[in-house]
Each structure stands twice: as C-alpha cells, then as structure tokens.
Amino acid sequence: MRLTYVVTPGDFANAGKISSSVKSLLKQLNIPPGDIKRIIVALYEAEVNMVAHSYGGEITCDIEAEQALVEALDVGPGIPDVGLAMTEGWSTATSEIRELGFGAGMGLPNIKKHTDELEIVSGKDSPTKISMKFYYRGGPS
C-alpha cells in the first residue's frame, strides 16, 4: 500500500498530522506496537524537519507485509554537510523555530536511531531525499 502526502514549508500548525495519520493506519493493519513507534518517531522527525527547513516536498510511505519504506523528498535548500547534521544538538533552526519548541538538533539522529536502514542524499542548494526502511520485529512499544 502506497501513501503520499504533501508537506508545506513553515506549516507548524499541521506538523505531525502526516505521522498521526500513518500511525492510525498502521494500527488498523495490526503492525506490532514497537514497530509502529519506531516508524512514527522517524516519520515525525522527517516531517518536522521538512516543515522547518525545506521549501516543501512529499513524504511517501510504502506499507508492506514485512516492512515499511518511508521516503521524504523536499525541493531544497539542501543539507550542506550531512555528517555534521547527524550530530546530536547541531541545528540550523532559526530563533523563531526554536521558540515554537522545534530545532533542538535531534531530528536526523532520532531518525537514524529508529530505522533499520537509512540513506540521506543531499547537498548545498539541492533537494534532500531521506529513505528509511523498517523491518517489522514485533513486540510491545
């Protein structure tokens, strides 16, 4: 099953609605709670990063029998140094974004922590593509 969602830049009022919608669907599909938690934490972080830092884009979720694939693709402005962006606490968030409670620099590290496979393709003044794979492990949250 493939789901595609549009992410609007700067729309913090709706940030988290995509991950909430996907969470409801995963529950209906009887995906194990622990797997739902991992998927939703990573998806939420990607969603909020796109709202805070990108010019907008799309999130696509492929829900399969034994795994889930999530892809977040924005239209820029890109991440000049992905390695640095993976550092806990490092952020380019503006003071306005931080005042809203976002921008702590934990987004990409949390995505990495909760995925089984992660690929980030980006660069300065380029789109960013975050590909996340989750294998269902079962178990409680």
N, CA, C and O atoms as CSV, one atom per row, in Angstrom:
chain,resi,resn,atom,element,x,y,z
A,1,MET,N,N,0.842,-1.161,0.000
A,1,MET,CA,C,0.000,0.000,0.000
A,1,MET,C,C,0.895,1.233,0.000
A,1,MET,O,O,1.796,1.355,0.829
A,2,ARG,N,N,0.642,2.143,-0.932
A,2,ARG,CA,C,1.439,3.364,-1.026
A,2,ARG,C,C,0.589,4.569,-0.648
A,2,ARG,O,O,-0.534,4.737,-1.124
A,3,LEU,N,N,1.154,5.400,0.218
A,3,LEU,CA,C,0.512,6.640,0.649
A,3,LEU,C,C,1.455,7.789,0.337
A,3,LEU,O,O,2.659,7.683,0.572
A,4,THR,N,N,0.928,8.880,-0.184
A,4,THR,CA,C,1.750,10.044,-0.491
A,4,THR,C,C,1.116,11.279,0.135
A,4,THR,O,O,-0.092,11.496,0.037
A,5,TYR,N,N,1.947,12.073,0.775
A,5,TYR,CA,C,1.488,13.275,1.467
A,5,TYR,C,C,2.337,14.469,1.036
A,5,TYR,O,O,3.536,14.334,0.794
A,6,VAL,N,N,1.709,15.627,0.943
A,6,VAL,CA,C,2.412,16.870,0.632
A,6,VAL,C,C,2.777,17.560,1.940
A,6,VAL,O,O,1.961,17.648,2.857
A,7,VAL,N,N,4.016,18.049,2.015
A,7,VAL,CA,C,4.490,18.782,3.191
A,7,VAL,C,C,4.642,20.250,2.798
A,7,VAL,O,O,5.323,20.579,1.827
A,8,THR,N,N,3.999,21.122,3.565
A,8,THR,CA,C,4.031,22.556,3.300
A,8,THR,C,C,5.075,23.212,4.201
A,8,THR,O,O,5.040,23.028,5.417
A,9,PRO,N,N,5.997,23.972,3.624
A,9,PRO,CA,C,7.032,24.603,4.449
A,9,PRO,C,C,6.437,25.613,5.428
A,9,PRO,O,O,5.526,26.366,5.085
A,10,GLY,N,N,6.965,25.617,6.643
A,10,GLY,CA,C,6.553,26.581,7.654
A,10,GLY,C,C,5.190,26.338,8.284
A,10,GLY,O,O,4.740,27.143,9.099
A,11,ASP,N,N,4.528,25.251,7.927
A,11,ASP,CA,C,3.174,24.976,8.426
A,11,ASP,C,C,3.234,24.178,9.731
A,11,ASP,O,O,2.882,22.999,9.770
A,12,PHE,N,N,3.687,24.844,10.792
A,12,PHE,CA,C,3.844,24.164,12.079
A,12,PHE,C,C,2.507,23.788,12.705
A,12,PHE,O,O,2.452,22.883,13.537
A,13,ALA,N,N,1.434,24.466,12.320
A,13,ALA,CA,C,0.110,24.131,12.855
A,13,ALA,C,C,-0.309,22.721,12.442
A,13,ALA,O,O,-1.070,22.063,13.151
A,14,ASN,N,N,0.188,22.262,11.299
A,14,ASN,CA,C,-0.167,20.923,10.816
A,14,ASN,C,C,0.978,19.924,10.908
A,14,ASN,O,O,0.826,18.768,10.514
A,15,ALA,N,N,2.127,20.360,11.427
A,15,ALA,CA,C,3.267,19.446,11.573
A,15,ALA,C,C,2.878,18.307,12.504
A,15,ALA,O,O,2.421,18.542,13.623
A,16,GLY,N,N,3.055,17.093,12.050
A,16,GLY,CA,C,2.696,15.925,12.841
A,16,GLY,C,C,1.425,15.245,12.368
A,16,GLY,O,O,1.141,14.119,12.778
A,17,LYS,N,N,0.663,15.897,11.524
A,17,LYS,CA,C,-0.588,15.293,11.051
A,17,LYS,C,C,-0.337,14.105,10.130
A,17,LYS,O,O,-1.105,13.144,10.135
A,18,ILE,N,N,0.722,14.164,9.348
A,18,ILE,CA,C,1.041,13.033,8.470
A,18,ILE,C,C,1.389,11.820,9.317
A,18,ILE,O,O,0.851,10.733,9.104
A,19,SER,N,N,2.294,12.005,10.284
A,19,SER,CA,C,2.689,10.868,11.118
A,19,SER,C,C,1.509,10.341,11.929
A,19,SER,O,O,1.418,9.137,12.169
A,20,SER,N,N,0.618,11.211,12.350
A,20,SER,CA,C,-0.572,10.774,13.080
A,20,SER,C,C,-1.489,9.935,12.189
A,20,SER,O,O,-2.032,8.921,12.627
A,21,SER,N,N,-1.653,10.357,10.961
A,21,SER,CA,C,-2.482,9.615,10.004
A,21,SER,C,C,-1.892,8.239,9.714
A,21,SER,O,O,-2.612,7.241,9.674
A,22,VAL,N,N,-0.574,8.195,9.512
A,22,VAL,CA,C,0.095,6.918,9.236
A,22,VAL,C,C,0.004,6.005,10.458
A,22,VAL,O,O,-0.190,4.798,10.313
A,23,LYS,N,N,0.142,6.565,11.649
A,23,LYS,CA,C,0.040,5.766,12.876
A,23,LYS,C,C,-1.319,5.081,12.963
A,23,LYS,O,O,-1.396,3.896,13.288
A,24,SER,N,N,-2.378,5.806,12.681
A,24,SER,CA,C,-3.726,5.224,12.712
A,24,SER,C,C,-3.847,4.073,11.727
A,24,SER,O,O,-4.425,3.033,12.047
A,25,LEU,N,N,-3.309,4.256,10.540
A,25,LEU,CA,C,-3.366,3.203,9.528
A,25,LEU,C,C,-2.571,1.976,9.959
A,25,LEU,O,O,-3.041,0.849,9.803
A,26,LEU,N,N,-1.369,2.181,10.500
A,26,LEU,CA,C,-0.542,1.054,10.938
A,26,LEU,C,C,-1.250,0.252,12.028
A,26,LEU,O,O,-1.163,-0.975,12.057
A,27,LYS,N,N,-1.949,0.947,12.922
A,27,LYS,CA,C,-2.720,0.252,13.961
A,27,LYS,C,C,-3.825,-0.589,13.335
A,27,LYS,O,O,-4.041,-1.730,13.743
A,28,GLN,N,N,-4.526,-0.036,12.351
A,28,GLN,CA,C,-5.597,-0.772,11.665
A,28,GLN,C,C,-5.057,-2.011,10.957
A,28,GLN,O,O,-5.751,-3.021,10.839
A,29,LEU,N,N,-3.811,-1.925,10.485
A,29,LEU,CA,C,-3.184,-3.047,9.782
A,29,LEU,C,C,-2.544,-4.048,10.742
A,29,LEU,O,O,-1.924,-5.017,10.306
A,30,ASN,N,N,-2.694,-3.816,12.044
A,30,ASN,CA,C,-2.145,-4.693,13.086
A,30,ASN,C,C,-0.626,-4.840,13.024
A,30,ASN,O,O,-0.083,-5.910,13.299
A,31,ILE,N,N,0.044,-3.761,12.663
A,31,ILE,CA,C,1.506,-3.744,12.726
A,31,ILE,C,C,1.865,-3.740,14.216
A,31,ILE,O,O,1.214,-3.044,14.996
A,32,PRO,N,N,2.887,-4.501,14.628
A,32,PRO,CA,C,3.245,-4.553,16.049
A,32,PRO,C,C,3.528,-3.161,16.639
A,32,PRO,O,O,4.144,-2.320,15.984
A,33,PRO,N,N,3.075,-2.927,17.874
A,33,PRO,CA,C,3.226,-1.609,18.501
A,33,PRO,C,C,4.657,-1.072,18.529
A,33,PRO,O,O,4.871,0.120,18.306
A,34,GLY,N,N,5.626,-1.927,18.799
A,34,GLY,CA,C,7.014,-1.466,18.827
A,34,GLY,C,C,7.481,-0.966,17.472
A,34,GLY,O,O,8.252,-0.011,17.382
A,35,ASP,N,N,7.009,-1.618,16.424
A,35,ASP,CA,C,7.366,-1.196,15.069
A,35,ASP,C,C,6.662,0.105,14.707
A,35,ASP,O,O,7.244,0.976,14.060
A,36,ILE,N,N,5.413,0.231,15.124
A,36,ILE,CA,C,4.694,1.484,14.884
A,36,ILE,C,C,5.454,2.640,15.531
A,36,ILE,O,O,5.628,3.693,14.918
A,37,LYS,N,N,5.898,2.444,16.752
A,37,LYS,CA,C,6.614,3.506,17.469
A,37,LYS,C,C,7.870,3.933,16.706
A,37,LYS,O,O,8.116,5.126,16.534
A,38,ARG,N,N,8.659,2.965,16.253
A,38,ARG,CA,C,9.895,3.297,15.524
A,38,ARG,C,C,9.590,4.062,14.240
A,38,ARG,O,O,10.231,5.067,13.932
A,39,ILE,N,N,8.603,3.570,13.499
A,39,ILE,CA,C,8.246,4.205,12.227
A,39,ILE,C,C,7.757,5.630,12.461
A,39,ILE,O,O,8.166,6.557,11.762
A,40,ILE,N,N,6.891,5.795,13.433
A,40,ILE,CA,C,6.277,7.102,13.658
A,40,ILE,C,C,7.272,8.112,14.219
A,40,ILE,O,O,7.216,9.285,13.850
A,41,VAL,N,N,8.171,7.699,15.090
A,41,VAL,CA,C,9.189,8.633,15.593
A,41,VAL,C,C,10.034,9.152,14.431
A,41,VAL,O,O,10.246,10.358,14.308
A,42,ALA,N,N,10.511,8.251,13.588
A,42,ALA,CA,C,11.345,8.662,12.455
A,42,ALA,C,C,10.550,9.504,11.457
A,42,ALA,O,O,11.043,10.519,10.963
A,43,LEU,N,N,9.332,9.087,11.165
A,43,LEU,CA,C,8.493,9.830,10.227
A,43,LEU,C,C,8.200,11.233,10.749
A,43,LEU,O,O,8.281,12.206,9.998
A,44,TYR,N,N,7.863,11.339,12.021
A,44,TYR,CA,C,7.582,12.647,12.619
A,44,TYR,C,C,8.800,13.570,12.510
A,44,TYR,O,O,8.669,14.738,12.147
A,45,GLU,N,N,9.975,13.039,12.826
A,45,GLU,CA,C,11.196,13.855,12.748
A,45,GLU,C,C,11.436,14.340,11.322
A,45,GLU,O,O,11.793,15.500,11.114
A,46,ALA,N,N,11.242,13.460,10.341
A,46,ALA,CA,C,11.427,13.853,8.943
A,46,ALA,C,C,10.397,14.908,8.542
A,46,ALA,O,O,10.718,15.885,7.866
A,47,GLU,N,N,9.165,14.692,8.968
A,47,GLU,CA,C,8.081,15.628,8.651
A,47,GLU,C,C,8.376,17.020,9.224
A,47,GLU,O,O,8.264,18.019,8.513
A,48,VAL,N,N,8.749,17.085,10.492
A,48,VAL,CA,C,9.031,18.374,11.129
A,48,VAL,C,C,10.260,19.029,10.504
A,48,VAL,O,O,10.285,20.247,10.321
A,49,ASN,N,N,11.279,18.236,10.175
A,49,ASN,CA,C,12.453,18.806,9.505
A,49,ASN,C,C,12.064,19.454,8.180
A,49,ASN,O,O,12.554,20.531,7.841
A,50,MET,N,N,11.179,18.792,7.434
A,50,MET,CA,C,10.746,19.364,6.156
A,50,MET,C,C,9.969,20.662,6.372
A,50,MET,O,O,10.163,21.628,5.635
A,51,VAL,N,N,9.098,20.691,7.369
A,51,VAL,CA,C,8.329,21.902,7.670
A,51,VAL,C,C,9.274,23.033,8.075
A,51,VAL,O,O,9.101,24.171,7.639
A,52,ALA,N,N,10.266,22.729,8.901
A,52,ALA,CA,C,11.157,23.744,9.463
A,52,ALA,C,C,12.240,24.216,8.500
A,52,ALA,O,O,12.591,25.396,8.496
A,53,HIS,N,N,12.769,23.315,7.692
A,53,HIS,CA,C,13.983,23.636,6.950
A,53,HIS,C,C,13.860,23.630,5.432
A,53,HIS,O,O,14.752,24.138,4.753
A,54,SER,N,N,12.789,23.075,4.879
A,54,SER,CA,C,12.737,22.912,3.419
A,54,SER,C,C,11.784,23.899,2.765
A,54,SER,O,O,11.085,24.664,3.429
A,55,TYR,N,N,11.783,23.854,1.447
A,55,TYR,CA,C,10.833,24.627,0.647
A,55,TYR,C,C,9.586,23.801,0.348
A,55,TYR,O,O,8.789,24.158,-0.519
A,56,GLY,N,N,9.425,22.696,1.074
A,56,GLY,CA,C,8.284,21.810,0.871
A,56,GLY,C,C,8.681,20.558,0.127
A,56,GLY,O,O,9.804,20.440,-0.363
A,57,GLY,N,N,7.749,19.620,0.046
A,57,GLY,CA,C,8.041,18.368,-0.643
A,57,GLY,C,C,6.966,17.340,-0.389
A,57,GLY,O,O,5.817,17.669,-0.097
A,58,GLU,N,N,7.363,16.084,-0.508
A,58,GLU,CA,C,6.431,14.972,-0.333
A,58,GLU,C,C,7.024,13.897,0.552
A,58,GLU,O,O,8.236,13.685,0.582
A,59,ILE,N,N,6.144,13.224,1.269
A,59,ILE,CA,C,6.504,12.024,2.021
A,59,ILE,C,C,5.698,10.877,1.439
A,59,ILE,O,O,4.479,10.963,1.295
A,60,THR,N,N,6.394,9.807,1.108
A,60,THR,CA,C,5.750,8.610,0.573
A,60,THR,C,C,6.004,7.459,1.530
A,60,THR,O,O,7.136,7.238,1.962
A,61,CYS,N,N,4.949,6.728,1.859
A,61,CYS,CA,C,5.049,5.560,2.735
A,61,CYS,C,C,4.572,4.338,1.965
A,61,CYS,O,O,3.451,4.311,1.459
A,62,ASP,N,N,5.422,3.338,1.880
A,62,ASP,CA,C,5.051,2.054,1.293
A,62,ASP,C,C,4.949,1.059,2.438
A,62,ASP,O,O,5.955,0.683,3.039
A,63,ILE,N,N,3.733,0.637,2.734
A,63,ILE,CA,C,3.486,-0.296,3.825
A,63,ILE,C,C,3.341,-1.679,3.211
A,63,ILE,O,O,2.415,-1.933,2.440
A,64,GLU,N,N,4.258,-2.568,3.555
A,64,GLU,CA,C,4.259,-3.916,3.003
A,64,GLU,C,C,4.061,-4.937,4.119
A,64,GLU,O,O,3.989,-4.572,5.293
A,65,ALA,N,N,3.975,-6.198,3.759
A,65,ALA,CA,C,3.670,-7.259,4.728
A,65,ALA,C,C,4.735,-7.403,5.812
A,65,ALA,O,O,4.405,-7.681,6.965
A,66,GLU,N,N,6.010,-7.218,5.459
A,66,GLU,CA,C,7.084,-7.452,6.430
A,66,GLU,C,C,7.968,-6.244,6.686
A,66,GLU,O,O,8.910,-6.311,7.475
A,67,GLN,N,N,7.665,-5.143,6.019
A,67,GLN,CA,C,8.491,-3.953,6.190
A,67,GLN,C,C,7.726,-2.711,5.754
A,67,GLN,O,O,6.703,-2.790,5.074
A,68,ALA,N,N,8.250,-1.569,6.164
A,68,ALA,CA,C,7.720,-0.281,5.721
A,68,ALA,C,C,8.876,0.527,5.158
A,68,ALA,O,O,9.983,0.518,5.697
A,69,LEU,N,N,8.603,1.219,4.074
A,69,LEU,CA,C,9.578,2.103,3.447
A,69,LEU,C,C,9.002,3.508,3.477
A,69,LEU,O,O,7.867,3.727,3.054
A,70,VAL,N,N,9.774,4.451,3.971
A,70,VAL,CA,C,9.328,5.836,4.037
A,70,VAL,C,C,10.366,6.684,3.322
A,70,VAL,O,O,11.568,6.550,3.553
A,71,GLU,N,N,9.877,7.567,2.444
A,71,GLU,CA,C,10.778,8.456,1.721
A,71,GLU,C,C,10.291,9.884,1.880
A,71,GLU,O,O,9.130,10.192,1.611
A,72,ALA,N,N,11.186,10.745,2.318
A,72,ALA,CA,C,10.901,12.172,2.435
A,72,ALA,C,C,11.756,12.884,1.392
A,72,ALA,O,O,12.985,12.828,1.442
A,73,LEU,N,N,11.104,13.547,0.458
A,73,LEU,CA,C,11.812,14.226,-0.626
A,73,LEU,C,C,11.370,15.680,-0.663
A,73,LEU,O,O,10.199,15.982,-0.891
A,74,ASP,N,N,12.333,16.584,-0.435
A,74,ASP,CA,C,11.988,18.001,-0.497
A,74,ASP,C,C,12.634,18.648,-1.718
A,74,ASP,O,O,13.383,18.009,-2.458
A,75,VAL,N,N,12.330,19.923,-1.910
A,75,VAL,CA,C,12.840,20.636,-3.081
A,75,VAL,C,C,13.965,21.605,-2.716
A,75,VAL,O,O,14.279,22.515,-3.484
A,76,GLY,N,N,14.558,21.411,-1.563
A,76,GLY,CA,C,15.686,22.234,-1.171
A,76,GLY,C,C,15.377,22.990,0.104
A,76,GLY,O,O,14.252,22.936,0.601
A,77,PRO,N,N,16.349,23.684,0.633
A,77,PRO,CA,C,17.612,24.125,0.068
A,77,PRO,C,C,18.774,23.149,0.235
A,77,PRO,O,O,19.893,23.453,-0.179
A,78,GLY,N,N,18.534,21.997,0.826
A,78,GLY,CA,C,19.591,21.002,0.969
A,78,GLY,C,C,20.333,21.099,2.284
A,78,GLY,O,O,20.211,22.071,3.031
A,79,ILE,N,N,21.106,20.056,2.540
A,79,ILE,CA,C,21.938,19.970,3.742
A,79,ILE,C,C,23.386,20.000,3.266
A,79,ILE,O,O,23.850,19.033,2.662
A,80,PRO,N,N,24.113,21.091,3.524
A,80,PRO,CA,C,25.488,21.189,3.026
A,80,PRO,C,C,26.426,20.105,3.552
A,80,PRO,O,O,27.303,19.637,2.827
A,81,ASP,N,N,26.244,19.702,4.815
A,81,ASP,CA,C,27.126,18.713,5.431
A,81,ASP,C,C,26.267,17.715,6.210
A,81,ASP,O,O,25.945,17.942,7.376
A,82,VAL,N,N,25.903,16.616,5.562
A,82,VAL,CA,C,25.030,15.619,6.189
A,82,VAL,C,C,25.678,15.042,7.442
A,82,VAL,O,O,24.995,14.815,8.441
A,83,GLY,N,N,26.986,14.801,7.402
A,83,GLY,CA,C,27.684,14.263,8.571
A,83,GLY,C,C,27.537,15.168,9.781
A,83,GLY,O,O,27.271,14.691,10.885
A,84,LEU,N,N,27.706,16.451,9.587
A,84,LEU,CA,C,27.548,17.412,10.679
A,84,LEU,C,C,26.093,17.449,11.146
A,84,LEU,O,O,25.828,17.537,12.345
A,85,ALA,N,N,25.161,17.384,10.213
A,85,ALA,CA,C,23.734,17.416,10.560
A,85,ALA,C,C,23.312,16.190,11.367
A,85,ALA,O,O,22.293,16.228,12.056
A,86,MET,N,N,24.081,15.106,11.291
A,86,MET,CA,C,23.783,13.900,12.068
A,86,MET,C,C,24.267,14.017,13.515
A,86,MET,O,O,23.998,13.131,14.325
A,87,THR,N,N,24.970,15.088,13.846
A,87,THR,CA,C,25.484,15.310,15.195
A,87,THR,C,C,24.356,15.752,16.125
A,87,THR,O,O,23.646,16.715,15.833
A,88,GLU,N,N,24.193,15.048,17.242
A,88,GLU,CA,C,23.149,15.411,18.207
A,88,GLU,C,C,23.356,16.841,18.689
A,88,GLU,O,O,24.453,17.220,19.098
A,89,GLY,N,N,22.289,17.626,18.633
A,89,GLY,CA,C,22.333,19.001,19.111
A,89,GLY,C,C,22.691,20.027,18.060
A,89,GLY,O,O,22.548,21.225,18.304
A,90,TRP,N,N,23.153,19.594,16.892
A,90,TRP,CA,C,23.508,20.544,15.834
A,90,TRP,C,C,22.251,20.912,15.065
A,90,TRP,O,O,21.493,20.034,14.651
A,91,SER,N,N,22.024,22.207,14.871
A,91,SER,CA,C,20.811,22.645,14.186
A,91,SER,C,C,21.032,23.964,13.478
A,91,SER,O,O,21.819,24.801,13.920
A,92,THR,N,N,20.330,24.138,12.375
A,92,THR,CA,C,20.316,25.419,11.672
A,92,THR,C,C,18.988,26.137,11.898
A,92,THR,O,O,18.683,27.105,11.201
A,93,ALA,N,N,18.205,25.678,12.855
A,93,ALA,CA,C,16.887,26.267,13.107
A,93,ALA,C,C,17.013,27.727,13.525
A,93,ALA,O,O,17.921,28.106,14.265
A,94,THR,N,N,16.087,28.527,13.036
A,94,THR,CA,C,16.048,29.939,13.406
A,94,THR,C,C,15.530,30.081,14.839
A,94,THR,O,O,14.982,29.139,15.412
A,95,SER,N,N,15.712,31.262,15.397
A,95,SER,CA,C,15.205,31.500,16.754
A,95,SER,C,C,13.681,31.376,16.791
A,95,SER,O,O,13.123,30.945,17.801
A,96,GLU,N,N,13.004,31.747,15.706
A,96,GLU,CA,C,11.543,31.622,15.655
A,96,GLU,C,C,11.121,30.157,15.744
A,96,GLU,O,O,10.166,29.822,16.445
A,97,ILE,N,N,11.829,29.295,15.039
A,97,ILE,CA,C,11.521,27.860,15.068
A,97,ILE,C,C,11.793,27.297,16.461
A,97,ILE,O,O,11.015,26.489,16.968
A,98,ARG,N,N,12.887,27.718,17.074
A,98,ARG,CA,C,13.219,27.244,18.428
A,98,ARG,C,C,12.177,27.708,19.451
A,98,ARG,O,O,11.850,26.975,20.385
A,99,GLU,N,N,11.663,28.914,19.272
A,99,GLU,CA,C,10.632,29.426,20.181
A,99,GLU,C,C,9.350,28.607,20.094
A,99,GLU,O,O,8.577,28.562,21.051
A,100,LEU,N,N,9.120,27.963,18.961
A,100,LEU,CA,C,7.954,27.092,18.795
A,100,LEU,C,C,8.179,25.710,19.410
A,100,LEU,O,O,7.267,24.884,19.447
A,101,GLY,N,N,9.402,25.465,19.893
A,101,GLY,CA,C,9.705,24.181,20.527
A,101,GLY,C,C,10.352,23.171,19.602
A,101,GLY,O,O,10.463,21.993,19.942
A,102,PHE,N,N,10.779,23.627,18.430
A,102,PHE,CA,C,11.441,22.742,17.469
A,102,PHE,C,C,12.899,23.176,17.326
A,102,PHE,O,O,13.310,24.187,17.894
A,103,GLY,N,N,13.674,22.410,16.566
A,103,GLY,CA,C,15.032,22.824,16.246
A,103,GLY,C,C,16.076,22.484,17.283
A,103,GLY,O,O,17.064,23.205,17.415
A,104,ALA,N,N,15.886,21.398,18.027
A,104,ALA,CA,C,16.855,21.004,19.057
A,104,ALA,C,C,18.045,20.242,18.484
A,104,ALA,O,O,18.983,19.920,19.214
A,105,GLY,N,N,18.018,19.953,17.194
A,105,GLY,CA,C,19.135,19.241,16.591
A,105,GLY,C,C,19.112,17.743,16.831
A,105,GLY,O,O,20.156,17.092,16.795
A,106,MET,N,N,17.940,17.193,17.074
A,106,MET,CA,C,17.826,15.751,17.321
A,106,MET,C,C,17.087,15.019,16.206
A,106,MET,O,O,16.953,13.797,16.261
A,107,GLY,N,N,16.607,15.739,15.201
A,107,GLY,CA,C,15.803,15.128,14.149
A,107,GLY,C,C,16.501,14.001,13.415
A,107,GLY,O,O,16.037,12.861,13.446
A,108,LEU,N,N,17.613,14.303,12.753
A,108,LEU,CA,C,18.316,13.262,11.994
A,108,LEU,C,C,18.893,12.175,12.900
A,108,LEU,O,O,18.806,10.999,12.546
A,109,PRO,N,N,19.486,12.515,14.068
A,109,PRO,CA,C,19.936,11.438,14.957
A,109,PRO,C,C,18.798,10.514,15.400
A,109,PRO,O,O,18.994,9.302,15.500
A,110,ASN,N,N,17.614,11.070,15.665
A,110,ASN,CA,C,16.472,10.229,16.046
A,110,ASN,C,C,16.007,9.359,14.888
A,110,ASN,O,O,15.610,8.211,15.090
A,111,ILE,N,N,16.054,9.899,13.684
A,111,ILE,CA,C,15.697,9.089,12.516
A,111,ILE,C,C,16.649,7.904,12.417
A,111,ILE,O,O,16.217,6.765,12.235
A,112,LYS,N,N,17.938,8.175,12.537
A,112,LYS,CA,C,18.935,7.101,12.446
A,112,LYS,C,C,18.704,6.039,13.523
A,112,LYS,O,O,18.782,4.841,13.252
A,113,LYS,N,N,18.423,6.485,14.729
A,113,LYS,CA,C,18.228,5.577,15.867
A,113,LYS,C,C,17.051,4.629,15.653
A,113,LYS,O,O,17.085,3.494,16.130
A,114,HIS,N,N,16.023,5.068,14.953
A,114,HIS,CA,C,14.793,4.285,14.839
A,114,HIS,C,C,14.630,3.527,13.523
A,114,HIS,O,O,13.659,2.788,13.364
A,115,THR,N,N,15.548,3.690,12.584
A,115,THR,CA,C,15.433,2.996,11.301
A,115,THR,C,C,16.353,1.782,11.252
A,115,THR,O,O,17.361,1.720,11.956
A,116,ASP,N,N,15.991,0.822,10.412
A,116,ASP,CA,C,16.876,-0.316,10.162
A,116,ASP,C,C,17.861,0.006,9.046
A,116,ASP,O,O,19.005,-0.448,9.069
A,117,GLU,N,N,17.418,0.782,8.083
A,117,GLU,CA,C,18.289,1.244,7.001
A,117,GLU,C,C,17.954,2.702,6.738
A,117,GLU,O,O,16.785,3.085,6.694
A,118,LEU,N,N,18.990,3.511,6.562
A,118,LEU,CA,C,18.800,4.940,6.337
A,118,LEU,C,C,19.763,5.416,5.262
A,118,LEU,O,O,20.955,5.110,5.292
A,119,GLU,N,N,19.228,6.167,4.316
A,119,GLU,CA,C,20.063,6.806,3.302
A,119,GLU,C,C,19.612,8.252,3.171
A,119,GLU,O,O,18.424,8.529,3.006
A,120,ILE,N,N,20.573,9.174,3.245
A,120,ILE,CA,C,20.284,10.593,3.074
A,120,ILE,C,C,21.135,11.098,1.922
A,120,ILE,O,O,22.361,10.994,1.939
A,121,VAL,N,N,20.462,11.647,0.923
A,121,VAL,CA,C,21.147,12.221,-0.230
A,121,VAL,C,C,20.791,13.699,-0.265
A,121,VAL,O,O,19.618,14.058,-0.368
A,122,SER,N,N,21.806,14.556,-0.178
A,122,SER,CA,C,21.567,15.989,-0.157
A,122,SER,C,C,22.857,16.725,-0.464
A,122,SER,O,O,23.905,16.111,-0.663
A,123,GLY,N,N,22.773,18.002,-0.499
A,123,GLY,CA,C,23.920,18.871,-0.699
A,123,GLY,C,C,23.435,20.303,-0.694
A,123,GLY,O,O,22.233,20.562,-0.754
A,124,LYS,N,N,24.365,21.226,-0.621
A,124,LYS,CA,C,24.009,22.647,-0.606
A,124,LYS,C,C,23.217,22.998,-1.863
A,124,LYS,O,O,23.592,22.619,-2.973
A,125,ASP,N,N,22.127,23.720,-1.676
A,125,ASP,CA,C,21.258,24.166,-2.773
A,125,ASP,C,C,20.713,23.018,-3.612
A,125,ASP,O,O,20.545,23.153,-4.824
A,126,SER,N,N,20.438,21.892,-2.969
A,126,SER,CA,C,19.920,20.703,-3.648
A,126,SER,C,C,18.710,20.166,-2.894
A,126,SER,O,O,18.512,20.487,-1.722
A,127,PRO,N,N,17.907,19.352,-3.561
A,127,PRO,CA,C,16.853,18.643,-2.828
A,127,PRO,C,C,17.480,17.685,-1.807
A,127,PRO,O,O,18.640,17.294,-1.936
A,128,THR,N,N,16.706,17.322,-0.812
A,128,THR,CA,C,17.126,16.312,0.156
A,128,THR,C,C,16.185,15.129,0.037
A,128,THR,O,O,14.964,15.287,0.005
A,129,LYS,N,N,16.772,13.936,-0.029
A,129,LYS,CA,C,15.990,12.701,-0.077
A,129,LYS,C,C,16.424,11.840,1.099
A,129,LYS,O,O,17.585,11.446,1.204
A,130,ILE,N,N,15.473,11.554,1.981
A,130,ILE,CA,C,15.721,10.683,3.127
A,130,ILE,C,C,14.925,9.406,2.903
A,130,ILE,O,O,13.696,9.433,2.849
A,131,SER,N,N,15.629,8.291,2.773
A,131,SER,CA,C,14.992,6.985,2.572
A,131,SER,C,C,15.175,6.160,3.834
A,131,SER,O,O,16.297,5.945,4.292
A,132,MET,N,N,14.052,5.697,4.397
A,132,MET,CA,C,14.067,4.950,5.656
A,132,MET,C,C,13.398,3.598,5.456
A,132,MET,O,O,12.332,3.502,4.847
A,133,LYS,N,N,14.031,2.562,5.971
A,133,LYS,CA,C,13.446,1.219,5.890
A,133,LYS,C,C,13.311,0.664,7.296
A,133,LYS,O,O,14.203,0.804,8.133
A,134,PHE,N,N,12.172,0.031,7.533
A,134,PHE,CA,C,11.855,-0.557,8.831
A,134,PHE,C,C,11.411,-1.998,8.616
A,134,PHE,O,O,10.458,-2.251,7.879
A,135,TYR,N,N,12.090,-2.936,9.251
A,135,TYR,CA,C,11.662,-4.335,9.224
A,135,TYR,C,C,10.839,-4.573,10.477
A,135,TYR,O,O,11.245,-4.183,11.571
A,136,TYR,N,N,9.691,-5.208,10.328
A,136,TYR,CA,C,8.846,-5.466,11.488
A,136,TYR,C,C,9.511,-6.503,12.376
A,136,TYR,O,O,9.847,-7.599,11.930
A,137,ARG,N,N,9.694,-6.146,13.630
A,137,ARG,CA,C,10.349,-7.016,14.609
A,137,ARG,C,C,9.351,-7.624,15.577
A,137,ARG,O,O,9.644,-8.621,16.238
A,138,GLY,N,N,8.175,-7.024,15.661
A,138,GLY,CA,C,7.186,-7.474,16.639
A,138,GLY,C,C,7.499,-6.902,18.002
A,138,GLY,O,O,8.452,-6.140,18.162
A,139,GLY,N,N,6.710,-7.263,18.965
A,139,GLY,CA,C,6.955,-6.837,20.338
A,139,GLY,C,C,6.203,-5.583,20.711
A,139,GLY,O,O,5.649,-4.894,19.854
A,140,PRO,N,N,6.189,-5.289,22.013
A,140,PRO,CA,C,5.473,-4.114,22.525
A,140,PRO,C,C,6.259,-2.836,22.272
A,140,PRO,O,O,7.416,-2.876,21.853
A,141,SER,N,N,5.622,-1.714,22.530
A,141,SER,CA,C,6.285,-0.423,22.314
A,141,SER,C,C,7.272,-0.105,23.413
A,141,SER,O,O,7.914,0.945,23.381
